[in-house]
Amino acid sequence: MFGIGKIADHTVLDNMKQGDEQMLVYLYKQHYTMVKNFVLKNSGDENAVDDILQDTVIAVWKNTNKPNFLLQSKLSTYIMAIAKNLWFKELKKRTKFKLVDEDNHLEHGKDEMHLDMDQNIIVSLVEQMDDNCRRLLSYFYFDGFSTKLIAEKLNYANANTVKSKKYQCFKKLQATVISQYKKEDLL
Amino acid sequence: MSVNEETYHIINSYLSGKLTGRALDKFKIDLRNDASLREAVVTQRSIIKAVETAKEKELKSFITSEVNKTRAIPYPKMRGALASAAVIAILAIVIFTLAPISHKKNNNTAQEEQKKPLMVARDNAPDTILESAETIYRETTQVDTQTFARVESAPILELEPEVESIEDDHLDMSGMDTIEESIGLDFEDDIADKADRYDINKKPTKLAGTSSKLGKTTTKDIDLIVRSDELLGKKSYPVYAAALNPLDRTTNVGEVTIQSNNKLSRKERKAKNKKEAEDNSSRSRSTVTRSIMVEYWQSVVNYKGYQYDGTQVKLYGVNQLKSLRFVELDNRLYLKLNSEQYFLEKNTKHNRLIQVTNPTLLKVLNE
């Protein structure tokens, strides 16, 4: 699909706003070499390139759907800026980990592990939801689509239907989560 | 902990930062006072975060799978296909670029071969008349001008049938001594010169594919010798001075004479002038102004003419044995050859011999 030729920036953004996930793949491929060169030159490796680039295109995806998003440069420049920030953040995190003493590290690690475990369980519960609810919640919370667009995508009558449906799905998920965990686990 | 729809939407707005003004203040007061609301907010935040994480995970796995799909299958195939296409394109370019050059080179070589004379010698018979197919062709279509001879290159392939037809005629006319006689050509140069023209002793190269029926000559007997113009000899000739009016040459002398003899009678003066004029005339005819070097050249195309650069004359197709006489008149050089007068123009080109036809000029030149 994107083997030959280049899609204009505004087309990419429009497609992303419409929820075309293939644009993520396109951006990934288009900027892979640039990000790779940057990461490899800055103490990174191939695995880090994949992670950073994935996070970058997902960040672009999320930002694009924000109502006040305005691209004031070339899309590639914007993507490289995000990739650089993410990579420097990652490097900073790595350096910080090295400076932490062993006790603090272990204690901190314990907390992280506890929170990660909780979050992972909820994530797995989200993944187990029915497809419609899962898509509805992700469209609203992750993609930031308007209720009107969600209604179009999920074939609902109107935005109000989306709102009530969203509440129902959330309530269902919340009930599942609460049934599995004590409230202290979530605090 | 379960919240109604309205509270759910308010919490959503609060968490997304869309709750502002009095609604936000009121919500914050409720949050401070209501523990169940705080719990609901925490739960909702965790769930929203989990939804986002799940979606992010899904997108990442989608990107990875799509990228791996293209990396694993189409990329190598595409790369291979592109590499093959590139190789084919390069080969095609090389072929189409080099083919015309080599073709042109072959054509040039063929043309050069055509331009150069091909001499045919019959082995083991040096005393016989040696002819080449091309020579026969050239002599049948012989033109005196060098220019035309150059343009009129004889293609070998076109010659062959003609040679064969001539040879057939030759075979039929067994009584004829030479090919020239058999085809009835009128050559000015004698046949003996032809033997000199062709280098018999040189080891010839074979002309493949050319058939010949001349005597015992076969394909193997046909040999090629590439020749160029040949200098036959040099001679220095005196250049005699001539004048249209012999009296002109002695005008000054005559004037002096007249001036010194003003006192002589008219009859005596006339007789004296006549005598002096006769003396001058005879003197001028025999006066040698300079000598000129004459080179006798044999052209490979049997060109007849001359080249005169002011100091030496190159004569093409003129027999050395024939006597020449050079006369200079009004800075113009005239050549007397076979009792004919020719005007020699001074330039670096090859010129044809132009015969003088003006009777007055001929009279002066022949005096």
Chai-1 contact restraints between the chains, C-beta under 6 A:
chainA,res_idxA,chainB,res_idxB,connection_type,confidence,min_distance_angstrom,max_distance_angstrom,comment,restraint_id
A,L24,B,I63,contact,1.0,0.0,6.0,A-B,restraint_1
A,V25,B,I63,contact,1.0,0.0,6.0,A-B,restraint_2
A,V25,B,E66,contact,1.0,0.0,6.0,A-B,restraint_3
A,Y28,B,I63,contact,1.0,0.0,6.0,A-B,restraint_4
A,Q54,B,K60,contact,1.0,0.0,6.0,A-B,restraint_5
A,Q54,B,I63,contact,1.0,0.0,6.0,A-B,restraint_6
A,I58,B,E56,contact,1.0,0.0,6.0,A-B,restraint_7
A,I58,B,L59,contact,1.0,0.0,6.0,A-B,restraint_8
A,I122,B,S46,contact,1.0,0.0,6.0,A-B,restraint_9
A,I122,B,A50,contact,1.0,0.0,6.0,A-B,restraint_10
A,V123,B,A50,contact,1.0,0.0,6.0,A-B,restraint_11
A,V123,B,T53,contact,1.0,0.0,6.0,A-B,restraint_12
A,V123,B,A54,contact,1.0,0.0,6.0,A-B,restraint_13
A,V126,B,A50,contact,1.0,0.0,6.0,A-B,restraint_14
A,V126,B,V51,contact,1.0,0.0,6.0,A-B,restraint_15
A,V126,B,A54,contact,1.0,0.0,6.0,A-B,restraint_16
A,E127,B,A54,contact,1.0,0.0,6.0,A-B,restraint_17
A,L137,B,V51,contact,1.0,0.0,6.0,A-B,restraint_18
A,S138,B,V51,contact,1.0,0.0,6.0,A-B,restraint_19
A,S138,B,K55,contact,1.0,0.0,6.0,A-B,restraint_20
A,Y141,B,I48,contact,1.0,0.0,6.0,A-B,restraint_21
A,Y141,B,V51,contact,1.0,0.0,6.0,A-B,restraint_22
A,Y141,B,E52,contact,1.0,0.0,6.0,A-B,restraint_23
A,F142,B,E52,contact,1.0,0.0,6.0,A-B,restraint_24
A,F142,B,K55,contact,1.0,0.0,6.0,A-B,restraint_25
A,Y167,B,E5,contact,1.0,0.0,6.0,A-B,restraint_26
A,Y167,B,Y8,contact,1.0,0.0,6.0,A-B,restraint_27
A,L173,B,I47,contact,1.0,0.0,6.0,A-B,restraint_28
A,Q174,B,T43,contact,1.0,0.0,6.0,A-B,restraint_29
A,K183,B,E39,contact,1.0,0.0,6.0,A-B,restraint_30
A,L186,B,V42,contact,1.0,0.0,6.0,A-B,restraint_31
A,L186,B,T43,contact,1.0,0.0,6.0,A-B,restraint_32
A,L186,B,S46,contact,1.0,0.0,6.0,A-B,restraint_33
A,L187,B,V42,contact,1.0,0.0,6.0,A-B,restraint_34
